[in-house]
Amino acid sequence: MNLKSEAFTDSSKAMSSYLSPLVREIPSSGIRKFFDLVGGNKDIITLGVGEPDFTTPWHMREACVYSLERGFTSYTSNAGTPELREAISEYLNEQFDVHYDPKKEIIVTVGGSEAIDLALRALIVPGDEILVPEPCYISYSPITSIGGGIPVGIETFAKDEFKLTAEALEAQITPKSKVLILCYPSNPTGATMTYEDWLPIAEVVEKHDLIVISDEIYAELNYDGKHVSFASVPGMMDRTILVSGFSKAFAMTGWRIGYTCGHPDLIAAMLKIHQYTVMCAPSMGQVAALEGLQNGLGEKDRMVEAYNQRRRLMVDGFREIGLECHEPRGAFYVFPSIQSTGMSSDEFAQRLLTEAKVAAVPGNVFGLGGEGYLRCSYATSVSQLTEALDRIGHFVEKIKKEG
């Protein structure tokens, strides 16, 4: 053994002491931690990870294969291929009434997650407060902390359909507030925001000179009317960094192709970080995404319709079981209340897994307002969902008898 190895072996100093305190103090993903318990157990029905059960449409995979056969395996432009950025620009304009210059206002990223990270790292000065409506996607607060920011949760409630209100936002603003992160349609609640809902939020944003990161990865999965991008609200486009991608609506989770759009100055700053960290998004994935925008909108719509049918099945099913469940109008999650059982979210989820063989995510991992709820994804087959509801129903009846 060399002296350097002996020094590390004999030292009482834990290796973890070399880590950044910011990283050391961040908890592991509450979702992944819970689903590690599932393992490879085939008897368990999983309603957990937010991933479509559909396979990427064949013609998109074929476009990728053909690009590989032609040797298209090199780096692309840091910001992504011009063709894909132009297609994204056209798509957003046609679908959501927002227009971005593909040359200066769009970056193709490694999934929407990288786009959120880029935006926060470009904006945060240590000590800045980042406002996050909760319950929400679990990554926002940890990424904020890694960047030196301070996440500030804003609790939303089932009585308001888990929508963000101007009053709740205003109550959390301080002189250190800088960024508001939005995610509508929402993971985990399925909440959506209308144009009328956005107007008072926009007034608060302008009043306090905030920048908005709008995570619209579930934009296409809106079952109660057309999705309204926050960037489309008058006066908000320059203040908004729009984040989206192909993972959910186009069933491309593993391809890791997302994108971000915004003011040229903000995008230029984000591009600096992007080019030094990942260089560019995978070239073959960009080919598949382009094919999806050009020729795959029909398949996208059929997948969305299938989700809508499953949504109704799940909402009606939970209500028949006797668990309150607000109407999720977007994404592919239901967020039923389990408060009537008298259990915590963790206890309910643990017992549901071990006794009923159904895996769902305890609501408390999603932040403020999540305790007393359970997140269930309906991005799985109708037969699996029907069986899961049957098992949950029997489990809840068992609990009632115990009481």
VEXDO-905237 format. One record per atom (N, C-alpha, C, O): x, y, z. Coordinates in pm, whole numbers, plus 50000, padded with zeros to 5 digits. Example, Ala and Ser with C-alpha at 12.3 -4.5 7.8 and 13.67 -1.06 7.14 Angstrom:
<ketors>
513194943150780 512304955050780 513204967050780 514244966850846 512854977550708 513674989450714 512905000350787 513415011450804 
</ketors>
This chain:
<ketors>
500864988050000 500005000050000 500895012450000 501855013250076 500555022049913 501385033949910 501045043050028 500005041450093 501955052650056 501805061150174 500545069550168 499905072150270 500185073850045 498985082050033 497745074150070 496865079250138 497675061450024 496535053050057 496475050450206 495405050650266 497675047750270 497705045350414 497225057550491 496545056250593 497575069350441 497175081550509 495655082850513 495075086650614 495025079450399 493565080250395 492945069250480 491925071550547 493555057350479 492995046250555 493095048750704 492145045750777 494205054050749 494435055850892 493825068750946 493655070251067 493495077650859 492995090450905 491625088950969 490795081250921 491405096351078 490095096351143 489155105851073 487965106551105 489685113250978 488875122950904 488015115650800 488535109250709 486705116850814 485815110050721 485965115850582 486145127850565 485875107050480 485995111650343 484915122050311 485145130950229 483745120850374 482675130250346 483015144550387 482375154050342 484025145950471 484405159450515 485015167650402 485115179850411 485425160750294 485965167950179 484865173950092 485125182450006 483645169550114 482545174050030 482105188250062 482285193050174 481545194649965 480945207749987 479815206350088 478985197350075 479755214950188 478645214350285 477285215650217 476315209650262 477205223550109 475935225050039 475435211649986 474245208549995 476355203749931 475985190749876 475735180749988 474795172749982 476565181150089 476455171450199 475105172550271 474575162550318 474575184450278 473335186550354 472075184350272 470985184350328 472205182350143 471015180150059 470545165750073 471345156550054 469275163550105 468755149850119 468655143049983 468545149649880 468705129849984 468495122249862 467045123749818 466175127449896 466795120749691 465445121749636 464475113249715 464685101149731 463415119449766 462395111949839 461675102049752 461205091749800 461565104949621 460905095649529 461785083549505 461345072149519 463045086049467 463935074849436 464205066349560 464305054149552 464325072849673 464575065549797 463435055949827 463665044549868 462195060549805 461045052049831 460985040449732 460695029149771 461275043249605 461135032749506 462305023049502 462245012749435 463375026249573 464435016449592 463905004449670 464424993349658 462875006849751 462274996049829 461504986249741 461314974649778 461074990949624 460294982549535 461154971649473 460734960149459 462394975549435 463304965949375 462714960149248 462074967149170 462944947249227 462434940449107 461214932049136 460924922749061 460484935249242 459304927449280 458204928949176 457634939749159 457904918149105 456944918548996 455504918749046 454584921648969 455294915749173 453934915849227 453464929949261 452284932049287 454384939549260 454044953149299 453614961249177 454274961249073 452484968149190 452044977549087 452604991149122 452394996249232 453324997049030 454005009649057 453245021448997 453035022148876 452855030649084 452185042949041 453065054849078 452585065249121 454365052949059 455275062449117 456035071549025 455745083449019 457005066448954 457905074848877 457145081348762 456375074848692 457365094448743 456645101948641 457195099748503 457885108248448 456885088148446 457425084648315 456345078048231 455675068848278 456145082648107 455125076448022 455375061448005 456515057047998 454285053847997 454425039547970 454475036747821 454675025347778 454295047247741 454385045847596 455855045647553 456725051347619 456115038947442 457435039347380 457485050947282 456485054247219 458645057147270 458805067747170 458305062747035 458715052046992 457435070246966 456895065746838 457995060846742 459095066346738 457665050546666 458655043746583 459335052946484 460555052246465 458575061646419 459195069946315 460235079346375 461165083546306 460085082946503 461085091346569 462345083046599 463465087846583 462145070746643 463295061846665 464005058746533 465235058146526 463195056946430 463765053946299 464605065646248 465675063646190 464135077846270 464895089646228 466255089846298 467265093446238 466255086046426 467505085446501 468435074846443 469625077346420 467895062846418 468705051846363 469295055846229 470465053346201 468475062046146 468955066046013 470065076346025 471015076145946 469945085546123 471005095546141 472305088946184 473385093246144 472215078346264 473415071046306 474035063746187 475255063446172 473185057946105 473685050845986 474425060445893 475355056345823 474005073045892 474655083045809 475875089245878 476545097845821 476145084846000 477325089746071 477125102946143 478095109946171 475885106346173 475615118946243 475845116846393 474905115046470 477105117146432 477475114146571 478365124846632 478975122546737 478445136346570 479325147046618 478595156746709 477375155946726 479375166046767 478755177046840 477855185046746 478095185746625 476825190946805 476055200846731 476495214546783 477375215646868 475875224946731 476055238246789 475735237346938 474885229446978 476415245247019 476145245047164 474665246747194 474125240247283 474005255347121 472595258347147 471645248047087 470435248747109 472185238447010 471345228646942 471315231046793 471705241746746 470845221246718 470825222846573 469885234246534 468845236046597 470235241946432 469355252846386 467965247746349 466965254446374 467905235646289 466625230146246 465695227546364 464505230546358 466245222046472 465405219146587 464965231946657 463815233146699 465875241446669 465495254046734 464415261346654 463505267246712 464515260946522 463485267146438 462145259946456 461095266346461 462195246746464 460955238946482 460335241646619 459105242646630 461155242946721 460655246246855 459985259846854 458915261646912 460625269546789 460075282946780 458705282846713 457765289146761 458595275746601 457325274946529 456265267946614 455105272146618 456655257346680 455725249446763 455165257746877 453955257746900 456015264846949 455565273147061 454655284447014 453685288047081 454975289946900 454165300846845 452765295746806 451765302246836 452725284246741 451455278746695 450605273346809 449385275046812 451265266646904 450525259847010 450185268747129 449115267447188 451105277847166 450945285147292 451075300247279 451145307447379 451115305147155 451115319647130 452305326847193 452155338147239 453455320547195 454675327347237 455705325747126 455825314947067 456435336347098 457395335746988 458795338947037 459025348847106 459735330147001 461145332047037 462005331046912 461755322746823 463015339546906 463975339446796 464845326946810 465575325746909 464785317546715 465555305146729 467065307346732 467805298546779 467535318646684 468975321046681 469525326446813 470675323746848 468705333846888 469225340647007 468455337847135 468905341647244 467315331047125 466455329947242 466065315647279 465165313647360 466745305747219 466425291747247 467715283747263 468645285247184 467765275247365 468845265447382 468215251647395 467265249847471 468715242047322 468335228047340 469205222447452 470435223247446 468575216647553 469295212447674 469205197447696 468465190347627 469965192647793 469915178547831 468725176747926 468885176348048 467555175847868 466325175047944 465925188548002 466725197948004 464695189348050 464255201448115 464995204148244 465125215648286 465485193648308 466195195148435 467455203548419 467745212048504 468205201348311 469385209548290 468995224148269 469685233248315 467905226348199 467455240048172 467155247348303 467505259148318 466505240648396 466205246848526 467495249948600 467645260748658 468425240648597 469715242648663 470465254448601 471025262748673 470475255148469 471145266148400 470545279648441 471265289148469 469225280148443 468545292648476 468895297148617 469215308848639 468835288048712 469125291548851 470585295548868 470885305248938 471495288248807 472915291648822 473255304948757 474135312248803 472545308148649 472795320948582 472245332748662 472735343948649 471245330248745 470565341148814 470975343148960 470995354449008 471305332349029 471465333149174 472755340149215 473845336649169 472615349849301 473715355249380 473515349649521 472405350349573 474565344049584 474365337849716 473535346449810 473805358349831 472515340249867 471625347349957 470305351249894 469365355049965 470215350549759 468945353649692 467875343649735 468155331849753 466665348349750 465545339649783 464795335749656 464455344249573 464545322749643 463875317249526 462525311849572 462455302749654 461465317549520 460105314249563 459595302049487 459675301449365 459065292249563 458665279549503 457285275449555 457175271349670 456235276449474 454925271449517 454985256349542 455525248949461 454445251949654 454475237949692 453075233249726 452225241349764 452815219849713 453695208949674 454215210749531 453515216049445 455455206149509 456055208049377 457085197249347 457445189349434 457525197249224 458605188449178 459785189749274 460175200849311 460335178449314 461265178349427 462635184449398 463405186749492 462975187249274 464325191849242 464555206849262 465705211149278 463505214849263 463695229349263 464485234249384 465445241849370 464095230049502 464755234949623 466205230249633 467075238449663 466515217249609 467915213049615 468805220249515 469935224049548 468325222249391 469135229149291 469375243549333 470455248949312 468355249749392 468505263349444 469585263849551 470435272749549 469555254449644 470535254149753 471945252049701 472885258549748 472115242949604 473435240549545 473995253249484 475205255649488 473115261449427 473545273849364 473765285349461 474135296349420 473535282749590 473745293249690 472515301549720 472585311249797 471385297849660 470145304949688 469415299249808 469805288849862 468365305949848 467555301549962 466145298649910 465425307849873 465745285749908 464385282649862 463355286749965 463525284250085 462295293149920 461205297550008 459915291449956 459435295149848 459355282150031 458135275449989 456905284250006 456795292050101 455975282949912 454675289749919 453615278749916 453425272249813 452935276750027 451995265750034 450745268549951 450175279549957 450315258449874 449045259149802 448115248549859 448565239349927 446815249749831 445825241649902 444805235549807 444505241049701 444285223949849 443265217049769 442025225649750 441385224949645 441675233749850 440485242349839 440625252449725 439625257249672 441865255649690 442145264649577 442545256949452 443065262849357 442315243749452 442745234849343 444255235249327 444775233149217 444965237749436 446425238549439 446985249049343 448115247849296 446195259249315 446675270349232 447425280249321 447135281749439 448405286949261 449095297749330 448215310149329 447655313849226 448085316449446 447305328849453 448245340749474 449335339349529 447805352349428 448615364449444 448835367549592 449905372349629 447835364949676 447945367649819 449025359049884 449815363849964 449045346149847 450045337049903 451455340849857 452405340249934 451575344849731 452865349049676 453345361749746 454485362549790 452485371449755 452835384349816 453305382449960 454215389350006 452675373150032 452985371250173 454405366050197 454945367650306 455015359950095 456345354050112 457465362750054 458635359150066 457125373749993 458135382049929 458855390850031 458225397050118 460165391350019 461015399950101 461945407650009 461935405349888 462755416850063 463725423949977 464725414649909 465375418649812 464875402249960 465825392849900 465205384149791 465905376449725 463895385349772 463225377049671 463685380949531 463745392849497 464025371049450 464545374049316 463865366049206 463575371449099 463595353349232 463075344449128 461845337149179 461785333049295 460865335549092 459695327349118 459725315549022 459785317448900 459685303349077 459625291348993 458175286748984 457515285149087 457695284848863 456335280148841 456375266548771 457265263848690 455425258048803 455285245148734 453805241948718 453195235848805 453255246148608 451845243548576 451745239748429 452295246648343 451045228648400 450445218848490 451455213348590 452645212248562 450925210048709 451785207348823 452095192548843 451225183948831 453345190048873 453785177748934 454035181449081 454955189049109 453245176249178 452495163749176 450975165049170 450295154849164 450415177249173 448985178649199 448115178049074 446915175449085 448695180448956 447905181148835 447175194448819 446345195848730 447485204248904 446835217248896 447245224648770 448355222948720 446345232948720 446635241548605 446255255948640 445545258448738 446725265248559 446405279448578 445825284848447 446345282248339 444735292548458 444135298848342 444735312748320 445515317548402 444375318848210 444825332548183 444395341948296 445165350348341 443145340348341 442625348648450 443375346148579 443565355348658 443795333748602 444595330548722 445955337448717 446485341648820 446525338548597 447875343948583 447925359048601 448945364348647 446865366148566 446925380748567 447335386648702 448225395148704 446725382648814 447175388348943 448585383948982 449285391349051 448985372048938 450365367648965 451335376648890 452365380648944 451005379948766 451855388648685 451995402448748 453065408448742 450935407348808 450995420448874 451985420248990 452745429749009 451975409349066 452905408249179 454345406949128 455265412949184 454535399249024 455855397348965 456425410748919 457595413848944 455605418548852 456075431548803 456315441248920 457315448548921 455415441249015 455535450249131 456835448149205 457465457749250 457255435449218 458455432349297 459665429149209 460695424549259 459545431649079 460665430348986 461285416448990 462505414948999 460435406148983 460905392348989 461205386948849 460635391548750 462095377048844 462285369048724 461555355848748 461555350648859 460925350448644 460155338148655 460795327048574 461135329048457 460945315448636 461315303248564 460045295048554 459545290048655 459515293548435 458245286648414 458495272848354 458785271648235 458375262548438 458585248848395 457275243748334 456315241048406 457255242648203 456035239148132 456175225548062 455655223647952 456875216348127 457135203248069 455845195348044 455805186547959 454785198548119 453495191648103 452495200048024 451295197348030 452955210047951 452055219247882 451055212147792 449885215947786 451505201847722 450615194947628 449565186447699 448535183047640 449825183147824 448915174647900 447965183247982 448035183848104 447075190047911 446085198847973 444715194247924 444435194447804 443855189948018 442605183347980 441385192347992 440265187747969 441575204748027 440435213648052 440615226747976 440355237548029 441045225647853 441295237547773 442755238647735 443575230347775 443075248747659 444435250647609 445355255847719 444985264547797 446565250447724 447575255147819 447885269847794 448015274247679 448005277447902 448365291547893 449765293347950 449975291848071 450705296647865 452075298947910 452145312147986 451535322047944 452875312248097 453025324648171 453715335348085 453465347248102 454565330947993 455255340447906 454315347747812 454665358247758 453105342247791 452145348447700 451345359647766 450635366947698 451455361047899 450745371647970 451425384947937 452655385747941 450665395447907 451275408347870 452315413047972 452065413248092 453485416847920 454565422048004 455445411548068 456425414948134 455115398648050 455845388148121 456885380948035 457715373648089 456865382847906 457775375047821 459235377647854 460015368147868 459635390247867 461035393247896 461435389048037 462625387048064 460455387648126 460755383748265 460765368648284 461115363748391 460375361248180 460155346848195 461195338648121 461495341248004 461735328748190 462545318348126 461655306048115 461345299648216 461255302847994 460375291547971 461205278747958 462195278447885 460795268448029 461475255448026 460485244747982 459365244148033 460895236547888 460045225347847 460925214547785 462145214747798 460275205047717 461055194247658 460145183547599 458935185547586 460735172447565 460045161847493 459765149547577 459135140047529 460215149347701 460125137247783 458705132447805 458435120547789 457795141247840 456465137047883 455515135347765 454995124347743 455275145847689 454265145247584 454685136447466 453825130847397 456005135247442 456475127347328 457095113947372 457695106947291 456945110547502 457455097847554 458935096047524 459345085747469 459735106047560 461165105947530 462015108147655 463035114947649 461625102347768 462345105147892 463835101747884 464675109747925 464155090147830 465545085847827 466415092847724 467635091547727 465795100047634 466555107047530 467225119647583 468225124247529 466655125247690 467175137347755 467295149247660 468365154847641 466155152747602 466115164547515 465075174247571 463875171347572 465555185647616 464685196347663 465055209247593 465875209347501 464435220047637 464815232947581 464405244147676 463535242547761 465045255547658 464725267347737 464715279547646 465505280447551 463825288747675 463645300647592 463555312947681 463065312147794 464035324147631 463945336347710 464605348147644 465005347547528 464725358847719 465375371147673 466805367947628 467485359947692 467265373947519 468605370847467 469715372247571 470655364247571 469645382047660 470685383747761 470705372047859 471775367447899 469535367447899 469455356147991 469915343247923 470655335347981 469465341347800 469845329247726 471355328947699 471965318347707 471945340347669 473385340947645 474155336947770 475165329947761 473685341347887 474345337648012 474205322748039 475165316248081 473025317248015 472805302948035 473635294647937 474115283847971 473795299747815 474575292547714 476035291347755 476685281347724 476565301447824 477945300547873 478125288547963 479075280947948 477205286848057 477295275548150 477105262448076 477845252848098 476125262147987 475805250147909 477015245447828 477305233547824 477715254747763 478815250747675 480025245847753 480835238147700 480165250347877 481295245847959 480995233048038 481915226648089 479715229348048 479375217648128 478995205548044 479515194648066 478075207247948 477645195647868 477955197247719 477745187847643 478435208747677 478755211647537 477495212947452 477235223647397 476725202047440 475495202447363 474635190447400 475135180747458 473375191147368 472495179647390 472845168747288 473415171747183 472515156047318 472865145047225 472345147447084 471165150347065 473225146046987 472865149246849 471755140246796 470835145046730 471845127146825 470825118046773 469465120246838 468425118046776 469475124746963 468215128047030 467565140246968 466345141146960 468385149646925 467845161646860 467175157946727 466175164046689 467715148146659 467115143546534 465725137846561 464765140846490 465625129346665 464335123246698 463325133846740 462155133146703 463775143646818 462865154346862 462355162446744 461175165946739 463225165446649 462815172746530 461755164946453 460765170646406 461955151946440 460975143546372 459635143846445 458575143746383 459705144146579 458475144846656 457685157546630 456465157146616 458375168846623 457685181546598 457155182346455 456115188346431 457875176346362 457475177446222 456385167346184 455515170446103 456445155346242 455545144646197 454905136546310 454255126446284 455085140846433 454605132646545 453525138746631 453255133546739 452895149446587 451885155946672 450635147446686 449935148246787 450345139246585 449185130346594 449355119846703 448435117446781 450535113746708 450805103946815 450775110546952 450265104847048 451305122746959 451275130147086 449835131747134 449525129347250 448965135947044 447575138147081 446885125247124 446065125447215 447215114147060 446615101347098 447075097047237 446295091447314 448345099647269 448825096447403 448125105147508 447765100247615 447935117847476 447265126947570 445835122347594 445355122847708 445145117947490 443765113047506 443735100647595 442825099047676 444725091847579 444785079947665 444985083947811 444375078047900 445845093747835 446035098547972 444745104248029 444425102148146 444005111247947 442765117347994 441765106748039 441095108348141 441655095847963 440765084848001 441205078648133 440375075548218 442485076848151 443005071148275 442795080748392 442545076548505 442915093648364 442695103748467 441295102348526 441135102448648 440305101148441 438925099748489 438765086948570 438085086748672 439385076248523 439325063548595 439875065048736 439275060148832 441005071748749 441655072948879 440895082148974 440715078949091 440465093648924 439735103049009 438445096649059 438155097049179 437675090648968 436435084149008 436705072549103 435965070349199 437785065149076 438125053749160 438445057649303 437955051349397 439255068049320 439605072349455 438385077749529 438225075549649 437525084749458 436325090049523 435395078749565 434775079549672 435275068449484 434455056849521 435035049549642 434285044349725 436345049249652 437005043049768 436705050849895 436725045350005 436425063849880 436145072149995 437275081650030 437285087550138 438235083249938 439335092649959 439085105249876 438855104449755 439115116749941 438915129249869 440005130949764 441175128149789 439605135549647 440575137249538 440155149049453 439125148649385 440965159649457 440625171349375 440805167949228 441485158249194 440205175749142 440235173248998 441555177948938 441775189948924 442465168548901 443705172848836 443415175748689 442915167148617 443725187648646 443355191648510 444545191348414 444435195448298 445685186448462 446855185448376 447825175048427 447595168748531 448935173248354 449995163448386 449405149248385 448365146948324 450075139648453 449485126148463 449595120648604 450065109448626 449145128848700 449135124948840 447785128048904 447125137748868 447405119749000 446325123249092 446955124649230 447985118449259 446325132749314 446905136249444 445825134849551 445385144649610 445375122249575 444285120249670 444705122949814 445865121049852 443755127549893 443985129750036 443805116650111 442835109350088 444725113650201 444595101650286 444415105850432 444605097850523 444045118450454 443905123750589 442815116550668 442915115350790 441775111750599 440675105050667 441105091850732 440405086650819 442255086450690 442745073950749 443445076050882 443665066550958 443815088550910 444535091451033 446015088351027 446715089751126 446495084150911 447915080850894 448675092450832 448095101050766 449975092550856 450835101850783 451025096650642 450735085050613 451495105250555 451745100950417 452765089550411 452585080050335 453825090750490 454855080250492 454285066850537 454535056550475 453515067150646 452965054650700 452005048250601 452045036150578 451145056450542 450185051050445 450915044850327 450585033650285 451885051950272 452615046950155 453385034250187 453425024950107 454005033850305 454765021950344 453855009950360 454164999050311 452735011650427 451815000450447 451144996350317 450904984450294 450825006150232 450235002950102 451184994250021 450754985049951 452464997250030 453464989549957 453594975450013 453564965749937 453744974250143 454004961050203 452754952250212 452854940050201 451594958450233 450384950450255 449514949050132 448824938950116 449524959050044 448684958549924 449474957249796 448904955349689 450794958049806 451664956849690 451384967549583 451374964749463 451154979849630 450994991349540 451975002049585 452005005849702 452785006849491 453785017049523 453315030649472 453035032449354 453235040249566 452915054049533 453795062949619 454415058149714 453875075649587 454815084549655 454115092249767 453085098549744 454655091749889 454065099749997 454145114649965 455175119549919 453055121649989 452955135649949 453915144950018 454235155549964 454385141250137 455255150350212 456585152950144 457235162950174 457015144350052 458315146549986 458255158449890 459295163149843 457035163349860 456885174249765 456805187949832 456515197849766 457055188449963 457135201250031 455855205150102 455015196750133 455725218150129 454595223550205 453265219250144 453075219850022 452345214950230 451025211150184 450925197150131 449835192650095 452045189950126 452015176450073 451665165750174 451195154950137 451885168550302 451545158850405 450045156150405 449225165350394 449695143350416 448295139650413 447795136150274 446595133850254 448725135750178 448365132350040 449285121449985 450305117950045 448895116149871 449635105449805 449685108749657 448655111849597 450895108149596 450965110449452 450935097249378 451745088349403 449975096149286 449855084049203 449905088049057 449115096349011 450815082248984 450915084748840 449975075248767 449905063348798 449255080648669 448415071848587 449025069648449 448325066748352 450345071148441 451055068148316 451385053248312 452545049348299 450355045148322 450495030648312 449185025048258 448225032548240 449125012148230 447985006348160 446705006848242 446745007048365 445575006848172 444275007048239 444104994648327 443554995548436 444574983248281 444444971048361 445224972048491 444754967648596 446414977948485 447204979748606 446554989948699 446534988048821 446015000448643 445355010648725 444105005048792 443845007748909 443354997148718 442144991148775 442484981748889 441824981948993 443514973648870 443944964548977 444484972349096 444244968649211 445214983049070 445754991149179 444624997249262 444674997049385 443605002549195 442465008349267 441754997749351 441325000449463 441634985849297 440994974849372 441794971749498 441224969949606 443114971049485 443954968149602 443894979549704 443824977149824 443934991949654 443865003449745 442535003549819 442485006449939 441445000349748 440134999849811 440064989749924 439544992750032 440584977749899 440604967550004 441504971850120 441194969050236 442604978650089 443514983350194 442834993750283 442944993250405 442125003050221 441435013350299 440325007150385 440105011350499 439614997250330 438594990350410 439214983450530 438644983450639 440364977650510 441084970850619 441444980850729 441294977950848 441904992650688 442265003050784 441065007350866 441155009050987 439915009050798 438695013150867 438295002950973 437855006551082 438454990250940 438104979751036 439054979951156 438654977051269 440314983251129 441284984051239 440914995351336 441134994351457 440335006351279 439985017651363 438775014951449 438355023651525 
</ketors>
